Amino acid sequence: MSGRGLGNRPPPRTGDDTGRWRAVREEQQKHVSAIESARERLRSAWRRSQPASARRILVVDDHEPFRSVMLKLLEGYDVRVCGHADEAMAELRAREYDVLIADIDLPGTDGEELVREVRRLSRRPQIPVLIVSGFEDRTALAAIAERIGAVAWFRKPFNLDEFCQKVRELLGNGPVSEGGS
C-alpha cells in the first residue's frame, strides 16, 4: 500500500489534516518516551539487585594518579579507567556502565563534549554522570554539570566521604571504601 500513512489512512494533505497528524505523532512520542523510561527504570532496578562486583563504573580522567585513587577507592566494583574521551567512548560502546565519572578538562575532546556524545550514542544515554574537575570557579562548574545533566559535581580535591556517599546512592549500598587517599 504505497503512499499510506498510519493504519489505512492516507498521509495528511491539508493544513487542517497536518495538525491532526502532528497531534497523533506527538502522542505516539509520549508513549515511546514512557516505554523507554520504564525500560530504564527496570534495567536500573535489575542492575541494583546484582552484587556490587557486577556494577560497572567508568572513570575518565587524564591524570594517572587520580585514576589510581579511583581504582582503590571504588574497589569491589567493576571499575575501568580511561585517560581521554575517545578511549571512554570505545569502552562505552563495548560495555554497559552504571555510572560515568568524568573530568571536564580532558585533552582533545573535553568532558562536557564527552557527556553530550554519550547521551547521543551510548547504549545507556541516561547513565548517571558525576563530574570531577580542578576548576577554580565553582559557579562555572555547577553550570556545566547542570547543562549536561550530571547528577553531581565535585571540585578537586574533594571530600572522599561525600564522593563515596554519592556513588553508594547511585549504585545502592556497596563496598566503596571510606576515606583514604
N, C-alpha and C positions, 0 to 999 in steps of 0.2 A: 504494500500500500504506500507507494511513494507519495510524498507531499503531505502526509498526515502528521498531526501533532500528537498530543497525549490521547490515548484511547482511540476512539473512532472519529474524533472531531478534527476538522481541518485546522491548519495553523491560522492564527489571527490575521485579519486583513484590513481592519479599520482601526481608527484611533480608539473607539469605544471597546472593541474586542481586545486590543492590546492591553488596556488597563486590567481587564478581567484575567487575561493570561499571566500578566505580571503578578497579580494577586495569587494566582494558583502556584506560580513558581516560588514566590516568597513563602507561601505556606509549606510547600514541599521542602524548602531550605530549612525552615524551622524544625521540621520533623527530622531531617538529616542531621542537623546540629544536635538535637535532643538525643538521637541514637548514638552519635559519636561521643557525646558527653557521658551517656550511660555506659558505653563500652569502656571509656577511660576510667570511670569510677570502679567498674568491675575488675578491670585489669589491675588497678591500684590496690584494691582490696585483696585480690589474689596474691599480688607481689608481697603485700604486708603480711600475709599468712605464711609466707615462706621463711625458712630460717635466715638469720642475718647474713650468713655466708652466701646466700643466693641473691642478696640485694646488691645491685651494681651502682657504683659511683664513679663518675669520670671527673678527674681533676685536670684543668688546663691552666698551666702557668709556665712562663718562660724561665723562672728561677728554680734551678735544680734543688737547692736547699729547702725551698718551700714545698716542692713535690715530695721530698723525702719526709718532711714533717707530716704531711698529709697521709702518706702511706702508713706511718707509725701511728698517728692519731686515729685513723679510721681502720685500724687492724681489726679483723674479724668480718669485715665486709669484702666483697669482691671489688677492689679498687684498681682502676687503671689511671695512669698519668700520661699526659701529653705536654710537649713543650711549645706547641703552636697550633693555630686554628685548623690548618689543613690536616694535620695528624688527627686532631679531635674529630673532624668531620668524617674521616675514613673510619675511625673507631665507632662513631655513632651510626654509620651506615651498616657496619658489620654486626653490631650487637645493640640490644636494647638496654638502656640505663634507667635507673630510678631517680637519680639526682645528678645534675651537672653543676660543678663548682668551677667557675671561670674567672680568671683575671681579666680586667678590662684593657690593660696596657700590654698587649701582646705584639711581638714583631710581625710585620706583614698585616694580615687580616686581624683587626683588633677584636677584643672580646665582645664588644657591642655588636659588631657585624657577625661574629660567630653565632651569637644567640639568635639573631634575625635569621641567619641561614638554617640553624637548627629548627626554628619554628616553621620554616618553609619546606625543608627537605627531609627531616628525620622521620623515623618510624613512629616516634612519640613526640609530636610537636608541643604538647603541653607539659613536657618534663619540667619539674621544679628546678629553678636555677638560683644558685647562691653566687653572688658577685663578691669577689675579693679584689682589693686594689690598694695601692700605696698612695692614691690621690690625696693631696692635702685638703682639697675643697670638698667637705662632706656634703654640701648642698648639691654640687655638681654630680657627685657620686650617687646620691639619692635620686636625682633627676634621671640619670642614666638607667639606674635599676628600675625605676618606675616605667620609663619609656619602653624598656624591653621586656617588661613583665616578670622581673625577678621576684622571688618570694622574700628575699632578704639581701642585704649587702653588709660587708664587713671591711673596715679600713685597716690595712696592715700597719703596724702589728695589732692584732685584735685579741680579745679575751677568749681563750681557748674553751673555757667552760660554757660561755654563751654560744660559741660556734657549735660545740658538741650538742648542746641542748637543741639547737635548731635542726641539726642533722637527725637527732633522735625523733624530733617532732615530725619530720618529713618521712622517716623510714619506720617509725614505730620504735618501741624500746629495743635497744640492741647493744652491742658491745663497744660503742665508742668510748675511747679512753678519756678519763678525766684529767684535765690539766696536762702537765708535761711540757716538753719543749721540742 
